[in-house]
Amino acid sequence: MTRLGIGIRLALCLLVFAILVGPHWVSLRFGRSRLAAHAPTLFHRTFLWLFGIRVTQSGTPPAAGEPALVLSNHISWLDIIALGSLRPLSFVAKSEIAGWPLVGTLARLQRTVFIDRARRTATASVNATVGNRLAEGDLIVLFAEGTTGDGNRLLPFRSSLVGAARAAVQAEEGRLERIRLQPLAITYPRRGGLPVVRVERPEIAWYGDMELAPHLALFVQRGPVDVHVIWGTPITFEAGTDRKVATALAEASVRAAMQQAVTGRPPEGPVWPGHRLGSPAGRQGGSLGGMPGSGVPAV
C-alpha cells in the first residue's frame, strides 16, 4: 500500500469520525440511544473495510442485550477495533490511555472504564463501576492479562477485576442472580491470504516498549491480516462463585482456543471451558460441575 493510499484511507476514517462524533457525543451526554451504542461499531467497521482487514468469529457470543464480562487475551491495538466492530461493547483500560491524542478520545466515546493502577483503591472503584454497567445490561471487555503479549503465548489472567461480576450480581439496580463470564480468544491466523507462522506473530503484536506510530506504519506495509475471534463456553458467575477459580477456568479456555487456532491441534489433557461455579464444592476447590478437581492445567 502506497503512502498516498494510506493517507486517503486515514482521511476517510477521519471524515467518518467527524460525521459521527457530534451526534454520538450528544447521545451520550443526554441519555443512551441507538446511535450511542452503534456509532463506535460503525467507525470500527469502516476502518477494517478501508484497510482490508477481515474479522471472523466462532463459538457462541452473548445474546443481544445480555450482560457479560468478557475475559480476553490481548495482542495488538487492532484487538480493540476488531472486537468493537462486532457489536456494541466497552472496554476496561489503564488510565494513561485517556490522555493519548485521539486514542483517548475514541476510548471515552466508547464508554471505556479507566483504571489508575497506581492507586490501591482503584480496583474496588472500577469493580463497582463495571458492576453497575453490567447490571444495566452492558457488555464489558477486560483484557485479563493486564498487558499485550507477542501472540505466541498467553500470560496469566489477573482475577482482581473479575470482582466486577460479583458487584453486578450484588447491584441493587440490576438484581441479577448471575452474570455471564465469557472467555474470548483473539488470534491472527493469516496475512495476505497466507498462514501466519510463529516468527511472524510478534510483527503483528504490539507489546513491550514498541512505539505505536512505527508499528502502525509497518503493519500497513506488510498487508492486511485476518482476525479470528473465538467465543468460549460461558462461565456462570453467581454470588458464591470463587473469582480466582472462575478466572483460572476462563484462562484455560482461552489458552486451549489459542493453541488449537495456532497449531491446529487440540490441547492435551482436560479443559473445562464453562461451568456453574456457585456450588459449595466449587468454592471449596472440590468437584466443579462433575470435573475432577478445581486446578487448571497448563495447555
Phi and psi in degrees as GROMACS dihedral restraints (atoms count N, CA, C in turn):
[ dihedral_restraints ]
;  ai    aj    ak    al  type     phi  dphi    fc
    3     4     5     6     1   -75.8    20    10
    4     5     6     7     1   164.8    20    10
    6     7     8     9     1   -62.2    20    10
    7     8     9    10     1   -37.3    20    10
    9    10    11    12     1   -62.6    20    10
   10    11    12    13     1   -44.0    20    10
   12    13    14    15     1   -62.2    20    10
   13    14    15    16     1   -41.6    20    10
   15    16    17    18     1   -63.4    20    10
   16    17    18    19     1   -43.8    20    10
   18    19    20    21     1   -61.4    20    10
   19    20    21    22     1   -42.1    20    10
   21    22    23    24     1   -63.7    20    10
   22    23    24    25     1   -43.2    20    10
   24    25    26    27     1   -65.8    20    10
   25    26    27    28     1   -41.3    20    10
   27    28    29    30     1   -65.4    20    10
   28    29    30    31     1   -37.1    20    10
   30    31    32    33     1   -63.5    20    10
   31    32    33    34     1   -40.1    20    10
   33    34    35    36     1   -65.8    20    10
   34    35    36    37     1   -37.2    20    10
   36    37    38    39     1   -61.8    20    10
   37    38    39    40     1   -43.9    20    10
   39    40    41    42     1   -64.5    20    10
   40    41    42    43     1   -35.7    20    10
   42    43    44    45     1   -64.4    20    10
   43    44    45    46     1   -45.5    20    10
   45    46    47    48     1   -62.5    20    10
   46    47    48    49     1   -41.5    20    10
   48    49    50    51     1   -60.3    20    10
   49    50    51    52     1   -44.1    20    10
   51    52    53    54     1   -63.6    20    10
   52    53    54    55     1   -34.8    20    10
   54    55    56    57     1   -70.6    20    10
   55    56    57    58     1   -37.7    20    10
   57    58    59    60     1   -87.3    20    10
   58    59    60    61     1   -29.2    20    10
   60    61    62    63     1   -64.5    20    10
   61    62    63    64     1   -40.9    20    10
   63    64    65    66     1   -62.1    20    10
   64    65    66    67     1   -59.9    20    10
   66    67    68    69     1   -58.8    20    10
   67    68    69    70     1   -35.3    20    10
   69    70    71    72     1   -66.6    20    10
   70    71    72    73     1   -44.1    20    10
   72    73    74    75     1   -62.7    20    10
   73    74    75    76     1   -42.1    20    10
   75    76    77    78     1   -62.4    20    10
   76    77    78    79     1   -42.1    20    10
   78    79    80    81     1   -65.2    20    10
   79    80    81    82     1   -34.8    20    10
   81    82    83    84     1   -71.6    20    10
   82    83    84    85     1   -37.9    20    10
   84    85    86    87     1   -69.7    20    10
   85    86    87    88     1   -35.8    20    10
   87    88    89    90     1  -114.5    20    10
   88    89    90    91     1    18.4    20    10
   90    91    92    93     1   125.0    20    10
   91    92    93    94     1   147.8    20    10
   93    94    95    96     1   -69.7    20    10
   94    95    96    97     1   143.9    20    10
   96    97    98    99     1  -146.2    20    10
   97    98    99   100     1   176.2    20    10
   99   100   101   102     1   -61.2    20    10
  100   101   102   103     1   -38.5    20    10
  102   103   104   105     1   -64.8    20    10
  103   104   105   106     1   -42.3    20    10
  105   106   107   108     1   -60.4    20    10
  106   107   108   109     1   -33.8    20    10
  108   109   110   111     1   -78.3    20    10
  109   110   111   112     1   -37.2    20    10
  111   112   113   114     1  -104.0    20    10
  112   113   114   115     1   -12.4    20    10
  114   115   116   117     1   -60.5    20    10
  115   116   117   118     1   -46.5    20    10
  117   118   119   120     1   -60.8    20    10
  118   119   120   121     1   -37.3    20    10
  120   121   122   123     1   -61.1    20    10
  121   122   123   124     1   -43.0    20    10
  123   124   125   126     1   -63.7    20    10
  124   125   126   127     1   -40.7    20    10
  126   127   128   129     1   -63.9    20    10
  127   128   129   130     1   -45.4    20    10
  129   130   131   132     1   -62.1    20    10
  130   131   132   133     1   -41.3    20    10
  132   133   134   135     1   -65.6    20    10
  133   134   135   136     1   -35.4    20    10
  135   136   137   138     1   -63.0    20    10
  136   137   138   139     1   -45.7    20    10
  138   139   140   141     1   -59.0    20    10
  139   140   141   142     1   -48.4    20    10
  141   142   143   144     1   -61.5    20    10
  142   143   144   145     1   -41.9    20    10
  144   145   146   147     1   -64.7    20    10
  145   146   147   148     1   -43.8    20    10
  147   148   149   150     1   -65.6    20    10
  148   149   150   151     1   -33.0    20    10
  150   151   152   153     1  -103.1    20    10
  151   152   153   154     1    12.1    20    10
  153   154   155   156     1    66.3    20    10
  154   155   156   157     1    29.5    20    10
  156   157   158   159     1   -95.3    20    10
  157   158   159   160     1   125.7    20    10
  159   160   161   162     1  -104.6    20    10
  160   161   162   163     1   132.8    20    10
  162   163   164   165     1  -115.2    20    10
  163   164   165   166     1   125.3    20    10
  165   166   167   168     1  -120.7    20    10
  166   167   168   169     1   159.9    20    10
  168   169   170   171     1  -143.2    20    10
  169   170   171   172     1   153.4    20    10
  171   172   173   174     1  -138.8    20    10
  172   173   174   175     1   168.7    20    10
  174   175   176   177     1    89.2    20    10
  175   176   177   178     1  -169.6    20    10
  177   178   179   180     1  -118.3    20    10
  178   179   180   181     1   103.8    20    10
  180   181   182   183     1   -75.4    20    10
  181   182   183   184     1   166.8    20    10
  183   184   185   186     1   -58.7    20    10
  184   185   186   187     1   147.5    20    10
  186   187   188   189     1   -67.1    20    10
  187   188   189   190     1   158.7    20    10
  189   190   191   192     1   -58.3    20    10
  190   191   192   193     1   128.0    20    10
  192   193   194   195     1    84.0    20    10
  193   194   195   196     1    -2.9    20    10
  195   196   197   198     1   -84.9    20    10
  196   197   198   199     1   122.7    20    10
  198   199   200   201     1   -68.1    20    10
  199   200   201   202     1   140.8    20    10
  201   202   203   204     1  -157.8    20    10
  202   203   204   205     1   145.0    20    10
  204   205   206   207     1  -104.6    20    10
  205   206   207   208     1   113.6    20    10
  207   208   209   210     1   -92.2    20    10
  208   209   210   211     1   126.4    20    10
  210   211   212   213     1  -106.6    20    10
  211   212   213   214     1   112.9    20    10
  213   214   215   216     1  -125.7    20    10
  214   215   216   217     1   154.6    20    10
  216   217   218   219     1   -75.3    20    10
  217   218   219   220     1   169.4    20    10
  219   220   221   222     1  -141.6    20    10
  220   221   222   223     1   121.5    20    10
  222   223   224   225     1  -117.4    20    10
  223   224   225   226     1   -41.6    20    10
  225   226   227   228     1  -150.2    20    10
  226   227   228   229     1   165.2    20    10
  228   229   230   231     1   -58.9    20    10
  229   230   231   232     1   -26.2    20    10
  231   232   233   234     1   -68.7    20    10
  232   233   234   235     1   -20.8    20    10
  234   235   236   237     1   -53.6    20    10
  235   236   237   238     1   -43.3    20    10
  237   238   239   240     1   -65.8    20    10
  238   239   240   241     1   -42.6    20    10
  240   241   242   243     1   -68.3    20    10
  241   242   243   244     1   -42.0    20    10
  243   244   245   246     1   -63.3    20    10
  244   245   246   247     1   -48.0    20    10
  246   247   248   249     1   -68.1    20    10
  247   248   249   250     1   -39.4    20    10
  249   250   251   252     1   -65.7    20    10
  250   251   252   253     1   -21.1    20    10
  252   253   254   255     1   -79.3    20    10
  253   254   255   256     1   -15.7    20    10
  255   256   257   258     1   -80.1    20    10
  256   257   258   259     1   -39.2    20    10
  258   259   260   261     1  -172.2    20    10
  259   260   261   262     1   165.5    20    10
  261   262   263   264     1   -63.9    20    10
  262   263   264   265     1   128.2    20    10
  264   265   266   267     1  -161.7    20    10
  265   266   267   268     1   170.6    20    10
  267   268   269   270     1  -132.2    20    10
  268   269   270   271     1   168.3    20    10
  270   271   272   273     1  -123.5    20    10
  271   272   273   274     1   161.0    20    10
  273   274   275   276     1  -105.6    20    10
  274   275   276   277     1   128.1    20    10
  276   277   278   279     1  -140.3    20    10
  277   278   279   280     1   158.7    20    10
  279   280   281   282     1   -66.7    20    10
  280   281   282   283     1   148.8    20    10
  282   283   284   285     1   -63.9    20    10
  283   284   285   286     1   -26.1    20    10
  285   286   287   288     1   -59.1    20    10
  286   287   288   289     1   -31.0    20    10
  288   289   290   291     1   -64.1    20    10
  289   290   291   292     1   -29.2    20    10
  291   292   293   294     1   -59.8    20    10
  292   293   294   295     1   -26.9    20    10
  294   295   296   297     1   -94.0    20    10
  295   296   297   298     1    -1.9    20    10
  297   298   299   300     1   -72.6    20    10
  298   299   300   301     1   137.6    20    10
  300   301   302   303     1   -59.0    20    10
  301   302   303   304     1   135.3    20    10
  303   304   305   306     1    64.2    20    10
  304   305   306   307     1   -52.0    20    10
  306   307   308   309     1   -60.6    20    10
  307   308   309   310     1   -42.6    20    10
  309   310   311   312     1   -62.5    20    10
  310   311   312   313     1   -39.9    20    10
  312   313   314   315     1   -63.6    20    10
  313   314   315   316     1   -45.3    20    10
  315   316   317   318     1   -61.0    20    10
  316   317   318   319     1   -40.1    20    10
  318   319   320   321     1   -64.0    20    10
  319   320   321   322     1   -43.3    20    10
  321   322   323   324     1   -66.0    20    10
  322   323   324   325     1   -37.2    20    10
  324   325   326   327     1   -66.6    20    10
  325   326   327   328     1   -24.0    20    10
  327   328   329   330     1   -89.4    20    10
  328   329   330   331     1     9.4    20    10
  330   331   332   333     1    61.5    20    10
  331   332   333   334     1    38.8    20    10
  333   334   335   336     1   -63.9    20    10
  334   335   336   337     1   141.4    20    10
  336   337   338   339     1   -96.2    20    10
  337   338   339   340     1   119.8    20    10
  339   340   341   342     1   -96.8    20    10
  340   341   342   343     1   141.9    20    10
  342   343   344   345     1  -123.1    20    10
  343   344   345   346     1   131.1    20    10
  345   346   347   348     1   -92.4    20    10
  346   347   348   349     1   102.3    20    10
  348   349   350   351     1   -70.4    20    10
  349   350   351   352     1   -13.9    20    10
  351   352   353   354     1   -78.6    20    10
  352   353   354   355     1   -16.8    20    10
  354   355   356   357     1   -97.3    20    10
  355   356   357   358     1   128.8    20    10
  357   358   359   360     1   -66.3    20    10
  358   359   360   361     1   -29.9    20    10
  360   361   362   363     1   -86.2    20    10
  361   362   363   364     1     1.0    20    10
  363   364   365   366     1   -65.3    20    10
  364   365   366   367     1   -37.5    20    10
  366   367   368   369     1   -61.1    20    10
  367   368   369   370     1   -46.1    20    10
  369   370   371   372     1   -62.9    20    10
  370   371   372   373     1   -41.1    20    10
  372   373   374   375     1   -64.6    20    10
  373   374   375   376     1   -44.8    20    10
  375   376   377   378     1   -67.0    20    10
  376   377   378   379     1   -39.9    20    10
  378   379   380   381     1   -59.8    20    10
  379   380   381   382     1   -40.8    20    10
  381   382   383   384     1   -64.9    20    10
  382   383   384   385     1   -42.8    20    10
  384   385   386   387     1   -64.2    20    10
  385   386   387   388     1   -49.0    20    10
  387   388   389   390     1   -64.8    20    10
  388   389   390   391     1   -39.0    20    10
  390   391   392   393     1   -58.6    20    10
  391   392   393   394     1   -43.4    20    10
  393   394   395   396     1   -64.9    20    10
  394   395   396   397     1   -39.0    20    10
  396   397   398   399     1   -64.7    20    10
  397   398   399   400     1   -41.6    20    10
  399   400   401   402     1   -63.8    20    10
  400   401   402   403     1   -40.8    20    10
  402   403   404   405     1   -63.2    20    10
  403   404   405   406     1   -25.3    20    10
  405   406   407   408     1   -84.0    20    10
  406   407   408   409     1    -4.6    20    10
  408   409   410   411     1   102.9    20    10
  409   410   411   412     1    13.4    20    10
  411   412   413   414     1   -80.4    20    10
  412   413   414   415     1   159.5    20    10
  414   415   416   417     1  -107.6    20    10
  415   416   417   418     1   117.6    20    10
  417   418   419   420     1  -118.3    20    10
  418   419   420   421     1   130.3    20    10
  420   421   422   423     1  -102.8    20    10
  421   422   423   424     1   126.7    20    10
  423   424   425   426     1  -117.0    20    10
  424   425   426   427     1   119.5    20    10
  426   427   428   429     1   -80.4    20    10
  427   428   429   430     1    96.6    20    10
  429   430   431   432     1   -73.1    20    10
  430   431   432   433     1   -12.9    20    10
  432   433   434   435     1   -72.9    20    10
  433   434   435   436     1   -21.3    20    10
  435   436   437   438     1    86.0    20    10
  436   437   438   439     1    -5.1    20    10
  438   439   440   441     1  -163.6    20    10
  439   440   441   442     1   177.2    20    10
  441   442   443   444     1   -89.6    20    10
  442   443   444   445     1   153.0    20    10
  444   445   446   447     1  -116.9    20    10
  445   446   447   448     1  -179.8    20    10
  447   448   449   450     1   -87.8    20    10
  448   449   450   451     1     2.8    20    10
  450   451   452   453     1    88.2    20    10
  451   452   453   454     1   -11.4    20    10
  453   454   455   456     1   -99.3    20    10
  454   455   456   457     1   -14.5    20    10
  456   457   458   459     1  -147.9    20    10
  457   458   459   460     1   159.6    20    10
  459   460   461   462     1  -109.1    20    10
  460   461   462   463     1   126.9    20    10
  462   463   464   465     1   -80.7    20    10
  463   464   465   466     1   157.3    20    10
  465   466   467   468     1   -58.2    20    10
  466   467   468   469     1   140.2    20    10
  468   469   470   471     1   -78.0    20    10
  469   470   471   472     1   140.3    20    10
  471   472   473   474     1   -94.2    20    10
  472   473   474   475     1   134.8    20    10
  474   475   476   477     1   -95.0    20    10
  475   476   477   478     1    -9.7    20    10
  477   478   479   480     1   -59.1    20    10
  478   479   480   481     1   -45.0    20    10
  480   481   482   483     1   -80.1    20    10
  481   482   483   484     1    -6.9    20    10
  483   484   485   486     1   -70.1    20    10
  484   485   486   487     1   -14.4    20    10
  486   487   488   489     1   -58.0    20    10
  487   488   489   490     1   -17.5    20    10
  489   490   491   492     1   -62.1    20    10
  490   491   492   493     1   -31.2    20    10
  492   493   494   495     1   -63.7    20    10
  493   494   495   496     1   -41.4    20    10
  495   496   497   498     1   -66.9    20    10
  496   497   498   499     1   -39.2    20    10
  498   499   500   501     1   -60.8    20    10
  499   500   501   502     1   -35.8    20    10
  501   502   503   504     1   -67.0    20    10
  502   503   504   505     1   -40.8    20    10
  504   505   506   507     1   -66.4    20    10
  505   506   507   508     1   -33.9    20    10
  507   508   509   510     1   -88.7    20    10
  508   509   510   511     1    -8.4    20    10
  510   511   512   513     1   -65.1    20    10
  511   512   513   514     1   130.8    20    10
  513   514   515   516     1   -67.0    20    10
  514   515   516   517     1   -32.1    20    10
  516   517   518   519     1   -64.9    20    10
  517   518   519   520     1   -39.9    20    10
  519   520   521   522     1   -90.5    20    10
  520   521   522   523     1   -31.9    20    10
  522   523   524   525     1    49.1    20    10
  523   524   525   526     1    45.3    20    10
  525   526   527   528     1   -81.9    20    10
  526   527   528   529     1   138.0    20    10
  528   529   530   531     1   -84.9    20    10
  529   530   531   532     1   -25.1    20    10
  531   532   533   534     1  -155.3    20    10
  532   533   534   535     1   161.2    20    10
  534   535   536   537     1  -132.0    20    10
  535   536   537   538     1   150.5    20    10
  537   538   539   540     1   -87.1    20    10
  538   539   540   541     1   119.1    20    10
  540   541   542   543     1   -99.3    20    10
  541   542   543   544     1   115.5    20    10
  543   544   545   546     1  -112.0    20    10
  544   545   546   547     1   107.8    20    10
  546   547   548   549     1   -68.4    20    10
  547   548   549   550     1   143.8    20    10
  549   550   551   552     1  -147.4    20    10
  550   551   552   553     1   131.9    20    10
  552   553   554   555     1  -114.9    20    10
  553   554   555   556     1   131.7    20    10
  555   556   557   558     1  -108.2    20    10
  556   557   558   559     1   128.8    20    10
  558   559   560   561     1  -133.8    20    10
  559   560   561   562     1   157.5    20    10
  561   562   563   564     1  -122.0    20    10
  562   563   564   565     1    84.8    20    10
  564   565   566   567     1   -79.8    20    10
  565   566   567   568     1   -26.3    20    10
  567   568   569   570     1  -140.0    20    10
  568   569   570   571     1   150.4    20    10
  570   571   572   573     1  -138.7    20    10
  571   572   573   574     1   126.3    20    10
  573   574   575   576     1    60.5    20    10
  574   575   576   577     1    28.0    20    10
  576   577   578   579     1    85.8    20    10
  577   578   579   580     1    -4.2    20    10
  579   580   581   582     1  -110.8    20    10
  580   581   582   583     1   148.3    20    10
  582   583   584   585     1   -60.2    20    10
  583   584   585   586     1   140.1    20    10
  585   586   587   588     1   -85.2    20    10
  586   587   588   589     1   124.2    20    10
  588   589   590   591     1   -93.4    20    10
  589   590   591   592     1   171.4    20    10
  591   592   593   594     1   -55.3    20    10
  592   593   594   595     1   -44.0    20    10
  594   595   596   597     1   -70.6    20    10
  595   596   597   598     1   -17.5    20    10
  597   598   599   600     1   -88.3    20    10
  598   599   600   601     1   -19.2    20    10
  600   601   602   603     1   -63.3    20    10
  601   602   603   604     1   -39.2    20    10
  603   604   605   606     1   -62.1    20    10
  604   605   606   607     1   -21.9    20    10
  606   607   608   609     1   -72.2    20    10
  607   608   609   610     1   -31.0    20    10
  609   610   611   612     1   -80.2    20    10
  610   611   612   613     1   -37.1    20    10
  612   613   614   615     1   -69.3    20    10
  613   614   615   616     1   151.4    20    10
  615   616   617   618     1  -122.1    20    10
  616   617   618   619     1   107.1    20    10
  618   619   620   621     1  -152.0    20    10
  619   620   621   622     1   172.7    20    10
  621   622   623   624     1    64.0    20    10
  622   623   624   625     1  -132.7    20    10
  624   625   626   627     1  -101.3    20    10
  625   626   627   628     1    20.5    20    10
  627   628   629   630     1   -62.2    20    10
  628   629   630   631     1   137.0    20    10
  630   631   632   633     1   -83.1    20    10
  631   632   633   634     1   144.2    20    10
  633   634   635   636     1   -69.7    20    10
  634   635   636   637     1   -46.0    20    10
  636   637   638   639     1   -60.1    20    10
  637   638   639   640     1   -50.5    20    10
  639   640   641   642     1   -61.8    20    10
  640   641   642   643     1   -35.8    20    10
  642   643   644   645     1   -66.3    20    10
  643   644   645   646     1   -41.2    20    10
  645   646   647   648     1   -59.9    20    10
  646   647   648   649     1   -44.4    20    10
  648   649   650   651     1   -62.4    20    10
  649   650   651   652     1   -45.8    20    10
  651   652   653   654     1   -64.8    20    10
  652   653   654   655     1   -39.5    20    10
  654   655   656   657     1   -59.6    20    10
  655   656   657   658     1   -45.8    20    10
  657   658   659   660     1   -68.0    20    10
  658   659   660   661     1   -39.8    20    10
  660   661   662   663     1   -64.0    20    10
  661   662   663   664     1   -34.7    20    10
  663   664   665   666     1   -77.7    20    10
  664   665   666   667     1    -9.2    20    10
  666   667   668   669     1   101.8    20    10
  667   668   669   670     1   163.4    20    10
  669   670   671   672     1   -69.0    20    10
  670   671   672   673     1   151.2    20    10
  672   673   674   675     1  -116.6    20    10
  673   674   675   676     1   161.6    20    10
  675   676   677   678     1  -100.4    20    10
  676   677   678   679     1   137.6    20    10
  678   679   680   681     1  -113.7    20    10
  679   680   681   682     1   128.9    20    10
  681   682   683   684     1  -117.8    20    10
  682   683   684   685     1   125.6    20    10
  684   685   686   687     1  -107.7    20    10
  685   686   687   688     1   125.8    20    10
  687   688   689   690     1  -115.5    20    10
  688   689   690   691     1   113.0    20    10
  690   691   692   693     1   -85.5    20    10
  691   692   693   694     1   118.3    20    10
  693   694   695   696     1   -78.9    20    10
  694   695   696   697     1   172.9    20    10
  696   697   698   699     1   -67.1    20    10
  697   698   699   700     1   129.7    20    10
  699   700   701   702     1   -68.5    20    10
  700   701   702   703     1   153.8    20    10
  702   703   704   705     1  -107.6    20    10
  703   704   705   706     1   127.8    20    10
  705   706   707   708     1   -82.6    20    10
  706   707   708   709     1   118.4    20    10
  708   709   710   711     1  -105.3    20    10
  709   710   711   712     1   120.8    20    10
  711   712   713   714     1  -118.6    20    10
  712   713   714   715     1  -180.0    20    10
  714   715   716   717     1   -59.0    20    10
  715   716   717   718     1   -34.2    20    10
  717   718   719   720     1   -94.9    20    10
  718   719   720   721     1     8.1    20    10
  720   721   722   723     1   -71.2    20    10
  721   722   723   724     1   138.1    20    10
  723   724   725   726     1   -79.8    20    10
  724   725   726   727     1   114.0    20    10
  726   727   728   729     1   -65.2    20    10
  727   728   729   730     1   -31.1    20    10
  729   730   731   732     1   -69.4    20    10
  730   731   732   733     1   -40.3    20    10
  732   733   734   735     1   -66.5    20    10
  733   734   735   736     1   -43.5    20    10
  735   736   737   738     1   -61.8    20    10
  736   737   738   739     1   -41.0    20    10
  738   739   740   741     1   -64.6    20    10
  739   740   741   742     1   -41.7    20    10
  741   742   743   744     1   -63.3    20    10
  742   743   744   745     1   -38.0    20    10
  744   745   746   747     1   -65.7    20    10
  745   746   747   748     1   -42.8    20    10
  747   748   749   750     1   -63.0    20    10
  748   749   750   751     1   -42.0    20    10
  750   751   752   753     1   -61.4    20    10
  751   752   753   754     1   -43.2    20    10
  753   754   755   756     1   -63.1    20    10
  754   755   756   757     1   -38.5    20    10
  756   757   758   759     1   -64.7    20    10
  757   758   759   760     1   -45.2    20    10
  759   760   761   762     1   -67.0    20    10
  760   761   762   763     1   -41.1    20    10
  762   763   764   765     1   -60.9    20    10
  763   764   765   766     1   -43.4    20    10
  765   766   767   768     1   -65.3    20    10
  766   767   768   769     1   -42.3    20    10
  768   769   770   771     1   -64.5    20    10
  769   770   771   772     1   -40.9    20    10
  771   772   773   774     1   -64.4    20    10
  772   773   774   775     1   -43.3    20    10
  774   775   776   777     1   -62.6    20    10
  775   776   777   778     1   -44.2    20    10
  777   778   779   780     1   -67.2    20    10
  778   779   780   781     1   -38.3    20    10
  780   781   782   783     1   -67.1    20    10
  781   782   783   784     1   -36.8    20    10
  783   784   785   786     1   -81.4    20    10
  784   785   786   787     1   -41.5    20    10
  786   787   788   789     1  -102.2    20    10
  787   788   789   790     1   -19.1    20    10
  789   790   791   792     1    79.5    20    10
  790   791   792   793     1     4.0    20    10
  792   793   794   795     1  -113.0    20    10
  793   794   795   796     1   140.2    20    10
  795   796   797   798     1   -67.8    20    10
  796   797   798   799     1   153.8    20    10
  798   799   800   801     1   -67.5    20    10
  799   800   801   802     1   152.7    20    10
  801   802   803   804     1   -85.9    20    10
  802   803   804   805     1   142.5    20    10
  804   805   806   807     1    84.0    20    10
  805   806   807   808     1   175.6    20    10
  807   808   809   810     1   -73.4    20    10
  808   809   810   811     1   141.6    20    10
  810   811   812   813     1  -129.2    20    10
  811   812   813   814     1   130.1    20    10
  813   814   815   816     1  -116.6    20    10
  814   815   816   817     1    88.6    20    10
  816   817   818   819     1   -80.4    20    10
  817   818   819   820     1   -16.5    20    10
  819   820   821   822     1  -166.2    20    10
  820   821   822   823     1   129.4    20    10
  822   823   824   825     1  -157.9    20    10
  823   824   825   826     1   163.1    20    10
  825   826   827   828     1   -81.5    20    10
  826   827   828   829     1   132.5    20    10
  828   829   830   831     1  -117.8    20    10
  829   830   831   832     1    19.1    20    10
  831   832   833   834     1   -87.9    20    10
  832   833   834   835     1    -5.2    20    10
  834   835   836   837     1   -75.3    20    10
  835   836   837   838     1   154.0    20    10
  837   838   839   840     1   -57.5    20    10
  838   839   840   841     1   -36.5    20    10
  840   841   842   843     1   -61.6    20    10
  841   842   843   844     1   -40.1    20    10
  843   844   845   846     1   -65.2    20    10
  844   845   846   847     1   -40.4    20    10
  846   847   848   849     1   -69.7    20    10
  847   848   849   850     1   -27.1    20    10
  849   850   851   852     1   -91.6    20    10
  850   851   852   853     1     0.5    20    10
  852   853   854   855     1    87.7    20    10
  853   854   855   856     1    14.8    20    10
  855   856   857   858     1   -89.8    20    10
  856   857   858   859     1  -145.0    20    10
  858   859   860   861     1   -68.1    20    10
  859   860   861   862     1   133.3    20    10
  861   862   863   864     1  -110.5    20    10
  862   863   864   865     1    99.3    20    10
  864   865   866   867     1    59.8    20    10
  865   866   867   868     1    37.3    20    10
  867   868   869   870     1    89.1    20    10
  868   869   870   871     1     2.6    20    10
  870   871   872   873     1   -80.6    20    10
  871   872   873   874     1   156.6    20    10
  873   874   875   876     1   -81.4    20    10
  874   875   876   877     1    31.5    20    10
  876   877   878   879     1   142.8    20    10
  877   878   879   880     1   173.1    20    10
  879   880   881   882     1  -104.5    20    10
  880   881   882   883     1    -5.1    20    10
  882   883   884   885     1   -75.5    20    10
  883   884   885   886     1   151.5    20    10
  885   886   887   888     1  -115.0    20    10
  886   887   888   889     1   118.7    20    10
  888   889   890   891     1   -73.5    20    10
  889   890   891   892     1   153.5    20    10
  891   892   893   894     1   -69.1    20    10
  892   893   894   895     1   140.1    20    10
